[in-house]
């Protein structure tokens, strides 16, 4: 599954996307995800909002989630998300990539 953000990314965007996925009858918790944030120009969220995004469990322990980034800001926020996800008990694997092909190879290994 591929998700993408662009422009100004907000916590509301992330929460809306999570709600949309959770309500989609075609979504399965075992899916792997490529979250492409390379078109995000600005992130309008703080650590409390990142923690809020990380609290929700949508994916199973068998899932892999690759976050594709290309800026220092988005990389830092993605690392924060991965850490908060782990603290929240998330058991899916989350890795951050700067290369789309490498991210896709990792996702397809599962």
Gaussian input, Z-matrix of N, CA and C with variables (Angstrom, degrees):
# hf/3-21g

backbone

0 1
 N
 C     1     B1
 C     2     B2     1     A1
 N     3     B3     2     A2     1     D1
 C     4     B4     3     A3     2     D2
 C     5     B5     4     A4     3     D3
 N     6     B6     5     A5     4     D4
 C     7     B7     6     A6     5     D5
 C     8     B8     7     A7     6     D6
 N     9     B9     8     A8     7     D7
 C    10    B10     9     A9     8     D8
 C    11    B11    10    A10     9     D9
 N    12    B12    11    A11    10    D10
 C    13    B13    12    A12    11    D11
 C    14    B14    13    A13    12    D12
 N    15    B15    14    A14    13    D13
 C    16    B16    15    A15    14    D14
 C    17    B17    16    A16    15    D15
 N    18    B18    17    A17    16    D16
 C    19    B19    18    A18    17    D17
 C    20    B20    19    A19    18    D18
 N    21    B21    20    A20    19    D19
 C    22    B22    21    A21    20    D20
 C    23    B23    22    A22    21    D21
 N    24    B24    23    A23    22    D22
 C    25    B25    24    A24    23    D23
 C    26    B26    25    A25    24    D24
 N    27    B27    26    A26    25    D25
 C    28    B28    27    A27    26    D26
 C    29    B29    28    A28    27    D27
 N    30    B30    29    A29    28    D28
 C    31    B31    30    A30    29    D29
 C    32    B32    31    A31    30    D30
 N    33    B33    32    A32    31    D31
 C    34    B34    33    A33    32    D32
 C    35    B35    34    A34    33    D33
 N    36    B36    35    A35    34    D34
 C    37    B37    36    A36    35    D35
 C    38    B38    37    A37    36    D36
 N    39    B39    38    A38    37    D37
 C    40    B40    39    A39    38    D38
 C    41    B41    40    A40    39    D39
 N    42    B42    41    A41    40    D40
 C    43    B43    42    A42    41    D41
 C    44    B44    43    A43    42    D42
 N    45    B45    44    A44    43    D43
 C    46    B46    45    A45    44    D44
 C    47    B47    46    A46    45    D45
 N    48    B48    47    A47    46    D46
 C    49    B49    48    A48    47    D47
 C    50    B50    49    A49    48    D48
 N    51    B51    50    A50    49    D49
 C    52    B52    51    A51    50    D50
 C    53    B53    52    A52    51    D51
 N    54    B54    53    A53    52    D52
 C    55    B55    54    A54    53    D53
 C    56    B56    55    A55    54    D54
 N    57    B57    56    A56    55    D55
 C    58    B58    57    A57    56    D56
 C    59    B59    58    A58    57    D57
 N    60    B60    59    A59    58    D58
 C    61    B61    60    A60    59    D59
 C    62    B62    61    A61    60    D60
 N    63    B63    62    A62    61    D61
 C    64    B64    63    A63    62    D62
 C    65    B65    64    A64    63    D63
 N    66    B66    65    A65    64    D64
 C    67    B67    66    A66    65    D65
 C    68    B68    67    A67    66    D66
 N    69    B69    68    A68    67    D67
 C    70    B70    69    A69    68    D68
 C    71    B71    70    A70    69    D69
 N    72    B72    71    A71    70    D70
 C    73    B73    72    A72    71    D71
 C    74    B74    73    A73    72    D72
 N    75    B75    74    A74    73    D73
 C    76    B76    75    A75    74    D74
 C    77    B77    76    A76    75    D75
 N    78    B78    77    A77    76    D76
 C    79    B79    78    A78    77    D77
 C    80    B80    79    A79    78    D78
 N    81    B81    80    A80    79    D79
 C    82    B82    81    A81    80    D80
 C    83    B83    82    A82    81    D81
 N    84    B84    83    A83    82    D82
 C    85    B85    84    A84    83    D83
 C    86    B86    85    A85    84    D84
 N    87    B87    86    A86    85    D85
 C    88    B88    87    A87    86    D86
 C    89    B89    88    A88    87    D87
 N    90    B90    89    A89    88    D88
 C    91    B91    90    A90    89    D89
 C    92    B92    91    A91    90    D90
 N    93    B93    92    A92    91    D91
 C    94    B94    93    A93    92    D92
 C    95    B95    94    A94    93    D93
 N    96    B96    95    A95    94    D94
 C    97    B97    96    A96    95    D95
 C    98    B98    97    A97    96    D96
 N    99    B99    98    A98    97    D97
 C   100   B100    99    A99    98    D98
 C   101   B101   100   A100    99    D99
 N   102   B102   101   A101   100   D100
 C   103   B103   102   A102   101   D101
 C   104   B104   103   A103   102   D102
 N   105   B105   104   A104   103   D103
 C   106   B106   105   A105   104   D104
 C   107   B107   106   A106   105   D105
 N   108   B108   107   A107   106   D106
 C   109   B109   108   A108   107   D107
 C   110   B110   109   A109   108   D108
 N   111   B111   110   A110   109   D109
 C   112   B112   111   A111   110   D110
 C   113   B113   112   A112   111   D111
 N   114   B114   113   A113   112   D112
 C   115   B115   114   A114   113   D113
 C   116   B116   115   A115   114   D114
 N   117   B117   116   A116   115   D115
 C   118   B118   117   A117   116   D116
 C   119   B119   118   A118   117   D117
 N   120   B120   119   A119   118   D118
 C   121   B121   120   A120   119   D119
 C   122   B122   121   A121   120   D120
 N   123   B123   122   A122   121   D121
 C   124   B124   123   A123   122   D122
 C   125   B125   124   A124   123   D123
 N   126   B126   125   A125   124   D124
 C   127   B127   126   A126   125   D125
 C   128   B128   127   A127   126   D126
 N   129   B129   128   A128   127   D127
 C   130   B130   129   A129   128   D128
 C   131   B131   130   A130   129   D129
 N   132   B132   131   A131   130   D130
 C   133   B133   132   A132   131   D131
 C   134   B134   133   A133   132   D132
 N   135   B135   134   A134   133   D133
 C   136   B136   135   A135   134   D134
 C   137   B137   136   A136   135   D135
 N   138   B138   137   A137   136   D136
 C   139   B139   138   A138   137   D137
 C   140   B140   139   A139   138   D138
 N   141   B141   140   A140   139   D139
 C   142   B142   141   A141   140   D140
 C   143   B143   142   A142   141   D141
 N   144   B144   143   A143   142   D142
 C   145   B145   144   A144   143   D143
 C   146   B146   145   A145   144   D144
 N   147   B147   146   A146   145   D145
 C   148   B148   147   A147   146   D146
 C   149   B149   148   A148   147   D147
 N   150   B150   149   A149   148   D148
 C   151   B151   150   A150   149   D149
 C   152   B152   151   A151   150   D150
 N   153   B153   152   A152   151   D151
 C   154   B154   153   A153   152   D152
 C   155   B155   154   A154   153   D153
 N   156   B156   155   A155   154   D154
 C   157   B157   156   A156   155   D155
 C   158   B158   157   A157   156   D156
 N   159   B159   158   A158   157   D157
 C   160   B160   159   A159   158   D158
 C   161   B161   160   A160   159   D159
 N   162   B162   161   A161   160   D160
 C   163   B163   162   A162   161   D161
 C   164   B164   163   A163   162   D162
 N   165   B165   164   A164   163   D163
 C   166   B166   165   A165   164   D164
 C   167   B167   166   A166   165   D165
 N   168   B168   167   A167   166   D166
 C   169   B169   168   A168   167   D167
 C   170   B170   169   A169   168   D168
 N   171   B171   170   A170   169   D169
 C   172   B172   171   A171   170   D170
 C   173   B173   172   A172   171   D171
 N   174   B174   173   A173   172   D172
 C   175   B175   174   A174   173   D173
 C   176   B176   175   A175   174   D174
 N   177   B177   176   A176   175   D175
 C   178   B178   177   A177   176   D176
 C   179   B179   178   A178   177   D177
 N   180   B180   179   A179   178   D178
 C   181   B181   180   A180   179   D179
 C   182   B182   181   A181   180   D180
 N   183   B183   182   A182   181   D181
 C   184   B184   183   A183   182   D182
 C   185   B185   184   A184   183   D183
 N   186   B186   185   A185   184   D184
 C   187   B187   186   A186   185   D185
 C   188   B188   187   A187   186   D186
 N   189   B189   188   A188   187   D187
 C   190   B190   189   A189   188   D188
 C   191   B191   190   A190   189   D189
 N   192   B192   191   A191   190   D190
 C   193   B193   192   A192   191   D191
 C   194   B194   193   A193   192   D192
 N   195   B195   194   A194   193   D193
 C   196   B196   195   A195   194   D194
 C   197   B197   196   A196   195   D195
 N   198   B198   197   A197   196   D196
 C   199   B199   198   A198   197   D197
 C   200   B200   199   A199   198   D198
 N   201   B201   200   A200   199   D199
 C   202   B202   201   A201   200   D200
 C   203   B203   202   A202   201   D201
 N   204   B204   203   A203   202   D202
 C   205   B205   204   A204   203   D203
 C   206   B206   205   A205   204   D204
 N   207   B207   206   A206   205   D205
 C   208   B208   207   A207   206   D206
 C   209   B209   208   A208   207   D207
 N   210   B210   209   A209   208   D208
 C   211   B211   210   A210   209   D209
 C   212   B212   211   A211   210   D210
 N   213   B213   212   A212   211   D211
 C   214   B214   213   A213   212   D212
 C   215   B215   214   A214   213   D213
 N   216   B216   215   A215   214   D214
 C   217   B217   216   A216   215   D215
 C   218   B218   217   A217   216   D216
 N   219   B219   218   A218   217   D217
 C   220   B220   219   A219   218   D218
 C   221   B221   220   A220   219   D219
 N   222   B222   221   A221   220   D220
 C   223   B223   222   A222   221   D221
 C   224   B224   223   A223   222   D222
 N   225   B225   224   A224   223   D223
 C   226   B226   225   A225   224   D224
 C   227   B227   226   A226   225   D225
 N   228   B228   227   A227   226   D226
 C   229   B229   228   A228   227   D227
 C   230   B230   229   A229   228   D228
 N   231   B231   230   A230   229   D229
 C   232   B232   231   A231   230   D230
 C   233   B233   232   A232   231   D231
 N   234   B234   233   A233   232   D232
 C   235   B235   234   A234   233   D233
 C   236   B236   235   A235   234   D234
 N   237   B237   236   A236   235   D235
 C   238   B238   237   A237   236   D236
 C   239   B239   238   A238   237   D237
 N   240   B240   239   A239   238   D238
 C   241   B241   240   A240   239   D239
 C   242   B242   241   A241   240   D240
 N   243   B243   242   A242   241   D241
 C   244   B244   243   A243   242   D242
 C   245   B245   244   A244   243   D243
 N   246   B246   245   A245   244   D244
 C   247   B247   246   A246   245   D245
 C   248   B248   247   A247   246   D246
 N   249   B249   248   A248   247   D247
 C   250   B250   249   A249   248   D248
 C   251   B251   250   A250   249   D249
 N   252   B252   251   A251   250   D250
 C   253   B253   252   A252   251   D251
 C   254   B254   253   A253   252   D252
 N   255   B255   254   A254   253   D253
 C   256   B256   255   A255   254   D254
 C   257   B257   256   A256   255   D255
 N   258   B258   257   A257   256   D256
 C   259   B259   258   A258   257   D257
 C   260   B260   259   A259   258   D258
 N   261   B261   260   A260   259   D259
 C   262   B262   261   A261   260   D260
 C   263   B263   262   A262   261   D261
 N   264   B264   263   A263   262   D262
 C   265   B265   264   A264   263   D263
 C   266   B266   265   A265   264   D264
 N   267   B267   266   A266   265   D265
 C   268   B268   267   A267   266   D266
 C   269   B269   268   A268   267   D267
 N   270   B270   269   A269   268   D268
 C   271   B271   270   A270   269   D269
 C   272   B272   271   A271   270   D270
 N   273   B273   272   A272   271   D271
 C   274   B274   273   A273   272   D272
 C   275   B275   274   A274   273   D273
 N   276   B276   275   A275   274   D274
 C   277   B277   276   A276   275   D275
 C   278   B278   277   A277   276   D276
 N   279   B279   278   A278   277   D277
 C   280   B280   279   A279   278   D278
 C   281   B281   280   A280   279   D279
 N   282   B282   281   A281   280   D280
 C   283   B283   282   A282   281   D281
 C   284   B284   283   A283   282   D282
 N   285   B285   284   A284   283   D283
 C   286   B286   285   A285   284   D284
 C   287   B287   286   A286   285   D285
 N   288   B288   287   A287   286   D286
 C   289   B289   288   A288   287   D287
 C   290   B290   289   A289   288   D288
 N   291   B291   290   A290   289   D289
 C   292   B292   291   A291   290   D290
 C   293   B293   292   A292   291   D291
 N   294   B294   293   A293   292   D292
 C   295   B295   294   A294   293   D293
 C   296   B296   295   A295   294   D294
 N   297   B297   296   A296   295   D295
 C   298   B298   297   A297   296   D296
 C   299   B299   298   A298   297   D297
 N   300   B300   299   A299   298   D298
 C   301   B301   300   A300   299   D299
 C   302   B302   301   A301   300   D300
 N   303   B303   302   A302   301   D301
 C   304   B304   303   A303   302   D302
 C   305   B305   304   A304   303   D303
 N   306   B306   305   A305   304   D304
 C   307   B307   306   A306   305   D305
 C   308   B308   307   A307   306   D306
 N   309   B309   308   A308   307   D307
 C   310   B310   309   A309   308   D308
 C   311   B311   310   A310   309   D309
 N   312   B312   311   A311   310   D310
 C   313   B313   312   A312   311   D311
 C   314   B314   313   A313   312   D312
 N   315   B315   314   A314   313   D313
 C   316   B316   315   A315   314   D314
 C   317   B317   316   A316   315   D315
 N   318   B318   317   A317   316   D316
 C   319   B319   318   A318   317   D317
 C   320   B320   319   A319   318   D318
 N   321   B321   320   A320   319   D319
 C   322   B322   321   A321   320   D320
 C   323   B323   322   A322   321   D321
 N   324   B324   323   A323   322   D322
 C   325   B325   324   A324   323   D323
 C   326   B326   325   A325   324   D324
 N   327   B327   326   A326   325   D325
 C   328   B328   327   A327   326   D326
 C   329   B329   328   A328   327   D327

   B1=1.4183
   B2=1.5215
   B3=1.3201
   B4=1.4604
   B5=1.5202
   B6=1.3253
   B7=1.4621
   B8=1.5181
   B9=1.3189
   B10=1.4589
   B11=1.5126
   B12=1.3296
   B13=1.4478
   B14=1.5166
   B15=1.3415
   B16=1.4569
   B17=1.5228
   B18=1.3180
   B19=1.4621
   B20=1.5118
   B21=1.3286
   B22=1.4654
   B23=1.5233
   B24=1.3241
   B25=1.4694
   B26=1.5181
   B27=1.3293
   B28=1.4571
   B29=1.5288
   B30=1.3196
   B31=1.4606
   B32=1.5204
   B33=1.3300
   B34=1.4680
   B35=1.5273
   B36=1.3441
   B37=1.4699
   B38=1.5243
   B39=1.3263
   B40=1.4575
   B41=1.5123
   B42=1.3310
   B43=1.4583
   B44=1.5275
   B45=1.3306
   B46=1.4668
   B47=1.5281
   B48=1.3294
   B49=1.4608
   B50=1.5322
   B51=1.3247
   B52=1.4600
   B53=1.5328
   B54=1.3219
   B55=1.4679
   B56=1.5200
   B57=1.3258
   B58=1.4612
   B59=1.5204
   B60=1.3346
   B61=1.4716
   B62=1.5236
   B63=1.3295
   B64=1.4649
   B65=1.5178
   B66=1.3283
   B67=1.4628
   B68=1.5259
   B69=1.3081
   B70=1.4676
   B71=1.5309
   B72=1.3254
   B73=1.4683
   B74=1.5357
   B75=1.3212
   B76=1.4594
   B77=1.5271
   B78=1.3298
   B79=1.4691
   B80=1.5227
   B81=1.3202
   B82=1.4664
   B83=1.5165
   B84=1.3035
   B85=1.4710
   B86=1.5327
   B87=1.3121
   B88=1.4690
   B89=1.5288
   B90=1.3272
   B91=1.4583
   B92=1.5157
   B93=1.3210
   B94=1.4537
   B95=1.5264
   B96=1.3292
   B97=1.4611
   B98=1.5198
   B99=1.3196
   B100=1.4585
   B101=1.5217
   B102=1.3185
   B103=1.4585
   B104=1.5221
   B105=1.3247
   B106=1.4645
   B107=1.5274
   B108=1.3248
   B109=1.4644
   B110=1.5264
   B111=1.3144
   B112=1.4686
   B113=1.5238
   B114=1.3199
   B115=1.4628
   B116=1.5297
   B117=1.3408
   B118=1.4635
   B119=1.5225
   B120=1.3180
   B121=1.4628
   B122=1.5196
   B123=1.3271
   B124=1.4635
   B125=1.5158
   B126=1.3147
   B127=1.4565
   B128=1.5262
   B129=1.3174
   B130=1.4496
   B131=1.5236
   B132=1.3350
   B133=1.4521
   B134=1.5221
   B135=1.3224
   B136=1.4592
   B137=1.5263
   B138=1.3259
   B139=1.4672
   B140=1.5274
   B141=1.3371
   B142=1.4648
   B143=1.5201
   B144=1.3177
   B145=1.4631
   B146=1.5314
   B147=1.3298
   B148=1.4663
   B149=1.5260
   B150=1.3183
   B151=1.4746
   B152=1.5322
   B153=1.3250
   B154=1.4617
   B155=1.5299
   B156=1.3243
   B157=1.4646
   B158=1.5240
   B159=1.3240
   B160=1.4672
   B161=1.5258
   B162=1.3093
   B163=1.4661
   B164=1.5223
   B165=1.3045
   B166=1.4670
   B167=1.5203
   B168=1.3148
   B169=1.4578
   B170=1.5203
   B171=1.3303
   B172=1.4619
   B173=1.5241
   B174=1.3326
   B175=1.4608
   B176=1.5243
   B177=1.3143
   B178=1.4683
   B179=1.5300
   B180=1.3262
   B181=1.4648
   B182=1.5303
   B183=1.3319
   B184=1.4686
   B185=1.5288
   B186=1.3227
   B187=1.4605
   B188=1.5243
   B189=1.3123
   B190=1.4643
   B191=1.5205
   B192=1.3334
   B193=1.4592
   B194=1.5148
   B195=1.3144
   B196=1.4623
   B197=1.5176
   B198=1.3238
   B199=1.4609
   B200=1.5212
   B201=1.3225
   B202=1.4623
   B203=1.5203
   B204=1.3415
   B205=1.4633
   B206=1.5229
   B207=1.3425
   B208=1.4654
   B209=1.5296
   B210=1.3350
   B211=1.4652
   B212=1.5193
   B213=1.3192
   B214=1.4655
   B215=1.5267
   B216=1.3323
   B217=1.4595
   B218=1.5222
   B219=1.3182
   B220=1.4658
   B221=1.5286
   B222=1.3217
   B223=1.4661
   B224=1.5179
   B225=1.3297
   B226=1.4622
   B227=1.5121
   B228=1.3265
   B229=1.4582
   B230=1.5265
   B231=1.3242
   B232=1.4678
   B233=1.5215
   B234=1.3127
   B235=1.4712
   B236=1.5210
   B237=1.3359
   B238=1.4556
   B239=1.5256
   B240=1.3343
   B241=1.4624
   B242=1.5259
   B243=1.3374
   B244=1.4692
   B245=1.5277
   B246=1.3220
   B247=1.4651
   B248=1.5244
   B249=1.3251
   B250=1.4657
   B251=1.5180
   B252=1.3260
   B253=1.4692
   B254=1.5282
   B255=1.3266
   B256=1.4680
   B257=1.5265
   B258=1.3368
   B259=1.4669
   B260=1.5216
   B261=1.3203
   B262=1.4631
   B263=1.5304
   B264=1.3244
   B265=1.4596
   B266=1.5126
   B267=1.3136
   B268=1.4594
   B269=1.5210
   B270=1.3017
   B271=1.4605
   B272=1.5154
   B273=1.3362
   B274=1.4598
   B275=1.5283
   B276=1.3167
   B277=1.4618
   B278=1.5259
   B279=1.3306
   B280=1.4614
   B281=1.5203
   B282=1.3351
   B283=1.4647
   B284=1.5136
   B285=1.3182
   B286=1.4578
   B287=1.5190
   B288=1.3345
   B289=1.4658
   B290=1.5173
   B291=1.3210
   B292=1.4575
   B293=1.5250
   B294=1.3167
   B295=1.4584
   B296=1.5306
   B297=1.3292
   B298=1.4697
   B299=1.5345
   B300=1.3250
   B301=1.4644
   B302=1.5258
   B303=1.3210
   B304=1.4673
   B305=1.5271
   B306=1.3293
   B307=1.4665
   B308=1.5245
   B309=1.3156
   B310=1.4672
   B311=1.5241
   B312=1.3384
   B313=1.4725
   B314=1.5216
   B315=1.3405
   B316=1.4649
   B317=1.5125
   B318=1.3285
   B319=1.4594
   B320=1.5239
   B321=1.3074
   B322=1.4664
   B323=1.5191
   B324=1.3223
   B325=1.4733
   B326=1.5175
   B327=1.3099
   B328=1.4804
   B329=1.5047
   A1=107.71
   A2=116.39
   A3=120.78
   A4=109.00
   A5=115.14
   A6=122.70
   A7=106.42
   A8=116.58
   A9=119.38
   A10=110.54
   A11=114.69
   A12=121.48
   A13=108.78
   A14=116.12
   A15=119.31
   A16=109.41
   A17=114.54
   A18=119.60
   A19=111.61
   A20=115.86
   A21=121.76
   A22=107.68
   A23=116.58
   A24=121.98
   A25=108.47
   A26=116.61
   A27=122.04
   A28=110.50
   A29=114.99
   A30=119.42
   A31=110.20
   A32=116.87
   A33=120.28
   A34=111.03
   A35=116.44
   A36=119.93
   A37=110.40
   A38=116.20
   A39=120.97
   A40=112.36
   A41=116.72
   A42=120.39
   A43=111.18
   A44=116.43
   A45=119.92
   A46=110.92
   A47=116.17
   A48=119.78
   A49=110.33
   A50=117.13
   A51=120.45
   A52=110.65
   A53=116.89
   A54=120.53
   A55=111.56
   A56=115.80
   A57=120.34
   A58=110.68
   A59=116.69
   A60=120.01
   A61=111.01
   A62=115.74
   A63=120.02
   A64=113.39
   A65=117.11
   A66=121.45
   A67=113.04
   A68=117.43
   A69=121.30
   A70=109.46
   A71=118.05
   A72=120.22
   A73=112.64
   A74=117.77
   A75=120.66
   A76=112.67
   A77=117.21
   A78=120.23
   A79=109.41
   A80=115.92
   A81=121.33
   A82=108.38
   A83=116.62
   A84=121.34
   A85=113.93
   A86=117.95
   A87=120.69
   A88=113.07
   A89=117.54
   A90=119.87
   A91=110.58
   A92=114.95
   A93=121.68
   A94=106.89
   A95=115.70
   A96=119.60
   A97=111.30
   A98=114.80
   A99=121.20
   A100=105.32
   A101=116.44
   A102=122.07
   A103=107.06
   A104=115.69
   A105=122.57
   A106=109.68
   A107=115.68
   A108=121.56
   A109=111.80
   A110=116.56
   A111=119.70
   A112=113.03
   A113=118.69
   A114=121.01
   A115=112.79
   A116=116.74
   A117=120.09
   A118=107.89
   A119=115.39
   A120=121.22
   A121=112.14
   A122=115.74
   A123=121.63
   A124=108.42
   A125=116.54
   A126=121.24
   A127=107.78
   A128=115.70
   A129=121.68
   A130=109.10
   A131=115.58
   A132=121.55
   A133=108.82
   A134=114.72
   A135=120.54
   A136=109.19
   A137=116.27
   A138=119.80
   A139=112.20
   A140=118.53
   A141=119.91
   A142=111.69
   A143=116.91
   A144=120.74
   A145=111.08
   A146=116.74
   A147=119.80
   A148=109.12
   A149=116.29
   A150=120.87
   A151=109.65
   A152=117.74
   A153=121.78
   A154=111.05
   A155=117.10
   A156=120.92
   A157=111.54
   A158=116.49
   A159=121.18
   A160=112.86
   A161=118.22
   A162=121.53
   A163=113.40
   A164=116.94
   A165=120.17
   A166=111.39
   A167=115.70
   A168=121.74
   A169=109.24
   A170=115.27
   A171=121.22
   A172=111.34
   A173=116.31
   A174=121.88
   A175=110.83
   A176=115.67
   A177=122.04
   A178=110.47
   A179=116.80
   A180=120.39
   A181=113.12
   A182=117.91
   A183=121.16
   A184=112.51
   A185=117.11
   A186=121.57
   A187=112.05
   A188=113.95
   A189=122.17
   A190=107.11
   A191=115.21
   A192=120.38
   A193=108.37
   A194=115.56
   A195=121.86
   A196=107.81
   A197=116.02
   A198=120.93
   A199=107.18
   A200=115.83
   A201=122.13
   A202=108.94
   A203=115.86
   A204=121.85
   A205=110.58
   A206=115.64
   A207=118.80
   A208=112.33
   A209=116.53
   A210=119.71
   A211=109.47
   A212=115.18
   A213=120.21
   A214=111.08
   A215=117.34
   A216=120.73
   A217=111.56
   A218=116.63
   A219=120.39
   A220=110.48
   A221=117.30
   A222=120.30
   A223=110.19
   A224=116.85
   A225=120.88
   A226=112.54
   A227=116.79
   A228=120.28
   A229=111.67
   A230=116.56
   A231=120.76
   A232=111.16
   A233=116.68
   A234=120.00
   A235=110.71
   A236=115.62
   A237=120.29
   A238=109.98
   A239=116.90
   A240=121.41
   A241=110.40
   A242=117.36
   A243=121.24
   A244=110.51
   A245=116.83
   A246=120.82
   A247=110.60
   A248=116.79
   A249=120.25
   A250=111.09
   A251=117.12
   A252=121.06
   A253=109.60
   A254=115.78
   A255=119.93
   A256=110.80
   A257=117.51
   A258=121.50
   A259=111.85
   A260=116.97
   A261=121.79
   A262=111.90
   A263=116.88
   A264=120.47
   A265=114.18
   A266=116.94
   A267=120.14
   A268=110.59
   A269=116.40
   A270=120.17
   A271=113.05
   A272=117.52
   A273=119.37
   A274=108.81
   A275=115.86
   A276=120.65
   A277=108.74
   A278=116.06
   A279=121.60
   A280=107.90
   A281=115.95
   A282=120.74
   A283=109.65
   A284=114.85
   A285=121.97
   A286=108.43
   A287=115.17
   A288=121.32
   A289=110.20
   A290=114.77
   A291=121.25
   A292=111.20
   A293=116.68
   A294=122.05
   A295=109.30
   A296=116.43
   A297=121.36
   A298=112.09
   A299=117.77
   A300=120.32
   A301=111.06
   A302=116.39
   A303=120.41
   A304=110.38
   A305=116.50
   A306=120.31
   A307=111.15
   A308=116.69
   A309=120.48
   A310=111.68
   A311=117.16
   A312=119.49
   A313=111.00
   A314=115.97
   A315=120.23
   A316=110.83
   A317=117.43
   A318=120.68
   A319=111.52
   A320=117.02
   A321=120.57
   A322=113.38
   A323=117.98
   A324=121.32
   A325=111.60
   A326=116.66
   A327=119.46
   A328=112.56
   D1=138.74
   D2=-179.86
   D3=-117.82
   D4=126.85
   D5=173.82
   D6=-118.49
   D7=151.50
   D8=-178.73
   D9=-145.17
   D10=148.88
   D11=173.89
   D12=-122.51
   D13=154.95
   D14=178.18
   D15=-152.82
   D16=164.12
   D17=178.42
   D18=65.45
   D19=-130.16
   D20=177.67
   D21=-94.22
   D22=117.91
   D23=-179.77
   D24=-96.68
   D25=127.10
   D26=-179.59
   D27=-119.55
   D28=165.48
   D29=175.34
   D30=-61.04
   D31=-37.35
   D32=178.84
   D33=-60.59
   D34=-37.91
   D35=176.33
   D36=-60.66
   D37=-48.00
   D38=-178.80
   D39=-63.66
   D40=-43.90
   D41=179.76
   D42=-65.37
   D43=-39.39
   D44=177.70
   D45=-63.49
   D46=-42.17
   D47=179.30
   D48=-63.23
   D49=-42.83
   D50=178.09
   D51=-60.58
   D52=-43.03
   D53=179.11
   D54=-64.21
   D55=-40.60
   D56=178.49
   D57=-62.43
   D58=-45.78
   D59=178.17
   D60=-61.26
   D61=-47.67
   D62=-177.68
   D63=-61.06
   D64=-29.38
   D65=-178.57
   D66=-90.69
   D67=-10.19
   D68=-176.39
   D69=-77.75
   D70=118.84
   D71=-178.92
   D72=-65.63
   D73=-18.20
   D74=178.77
   D75=-87.57
   D76=-9.20
   D77=178.75
   D78=-76.78
   D79=136.92
   D80=176.47
   D81=-125.92
   D82=136.01
   D83=-175.46
   D84=-61.38
   D85=-18.53
   D86=179.10
   D87=-84.65
   D88=-5.52
   D89=178.41
   D90=-58.91
   D91=151.35
   D92=168.52
   D93=-97.24
   D94=158.48
   D95=-174.96
   D96=-133.65
   D97=134.45
   D98=165.55
   D99=-104.40
   D100=115.91
   D101=177.40
   D102=-103.68
   D103=101.11
   D104=-175.38
   D105=-90.09
   D106=107.97
   D107=-179.71
   D108=-110.21
   D109=19.95
   D110=-175.97
   D111=-70.97
   D112=-17.94
   D113=178.03
   D114=-98.94
   D115=8.33
   D116=176.03
   D117=-77.46
   D118=121.63
   D119=-178.86
   D120=-94.14
   D121=-27.36
   D122=-179.91
   D123=-151.82
   D124=142.32
   D125=176.54
   D126=-114.78
   D127=118.67
   D128=-178.54
   D129=-105.25
   D130=72.79
   D131=177.66
   D132=-157.89
   D133=151.83
   D134=179.68
   D135=-110.77
   D136=-177.87
   D137=-175.09
   D138=-62.63
   D139=-33.61
   D140=177.60
   D141=-65.04
   D142=-37.27
   D143=178.16
   D144=-71.62
   D145=-37.64
   D146=176.23
   D147=-62.58
   D148=-42.66
   D149=177.73
   D150=-60.52
   D151=-42.47
   D152=178.70
   D153=-60.18
   D154=-43.43
   D155=177.64
   D156=-62.96
   D157=-34.26
   D158=-176.21
   D159=-78.60
   D160=-13.86
   D161=-176.63
   D162=-71.63
   D163=-27.90
   D164=-173.35
   D165=-84.16
   D166=129.06
   D167=178.89
   D168=-100.76
   D169=113.92
   D170=176.05
   D171=-113.95
   D172=-27.19
   D173=-172.02
   D174=-106.79
   D175=149.25
   D176=-178.60
   D177=-84.01
   D178=168.84
   D179=176.26
   D180=-61.18
   D181=-18.73
   D182=179.09
   D183=-82.43
   D184=-9.87
   D185=-176.62
   D186=-80.19
   D187=152.39
   D188=170.25
   D189=-120.09
   D190=139.69
   D191=178.68
   D192=-127.81
   D193=115.55
   D194=179.09
   D195=-103.21
   D196=126.70
   D197=177.74
   D198=-106.60
   D199=119.10
   D200=-177.74
   D201=-97.48
   D202=122.84
   D203=-174.31
   D204=-130.51
   D205=162.82
   D206=174.48
   D207=-148.42
   D208=19.17
   D209=175.53
   D210=-141.57
   D211=156.04
   D212=-179.31
   D213=-63.55
   D214=-40.64
   D215=-179.19
   D216=-61.71
   D217=-49.79
   D218=-178.24
   D219=-68.06
   D220=-33.91
   D221=175.52
   D222=-61.47
   D223=-47.08
   D224=179.68
   D225=-61.68
   D226=-44.89
   D227=178.45
   D228=-64.87
   D229=-36.03
   D230=178.17
   D231=-67.15
   D232=-40.16
   D233=176.18
   D234=-63.62
   D235=-41.52
   D236=177.80
   D237=-61.23
   D238=-44.61
   D239=178.23
   D240=-58.46
   D241=-47.30
   D242=-178.38
   D243=-60.99
   D244=-40.29
   D245=179.51
   D246=-66.99
   D247=-48.12
   D248=178.61
   D249=-62.90
   D250=-35.19
   D251=178.26
   D252=-61.63
   D253=-43.68
   D254=178.38
   D255=-64.00
   D256=-44.52
   D257=178.13
   D258=-61.68
   D259=-30.54
   D260=-179.71
   D261=-80.31
   D262=-0.15
   D263=178.33
   D264=93.26
   D265=7.31
   D266=178.09
   D267=-62.31
   D268=130.97
   D269=-177.41
   D270=-109.02
   D271=-5.01
   D272=175.59
   D273=-69.80
   D274=155.74
   D275=178.02
   D276=-84.54
   D277=131.96
   D278=178.17
   D279=-125.12
   D280=125.31
   D281=176.39
   D282=-133.70
   D283=151.61
   D284=-178.20
   D285=-109.08
   D286=135.78
   D287=-176.71
   D288=-132.39
   D289=153.01
   D290=170.94
   D291=-109.18
   D292=-8.16
   D293=-178.41
   D294=-119.43
   D295=119.65
   D296=-176.77
   D297=-61.70
   D298=-42.85
   D299=-179.13
   D300=-62.19
   D301=-41.40
   D302=178.25
   D303=-64.20
   D304=-41.75
   D305=178.17
   D306=-61.93
   D307=-43.98
   D308=-179.74
   D309=-65.51
   D310=-40.65
   D311=176.17
   D312=-58.37
   D313=-44.89
   D314=-179.47
   D315=-63.26
   D316=-43.34
   D317=179.42
   D318=-62.49
   D319=-38.39
   D320=-176.87
   D321=-78.09
   D322=-10.81
   D323=176.41
   D324=-68.31
   D325=-24.14
   D326=-174.05
   D327=-70.35

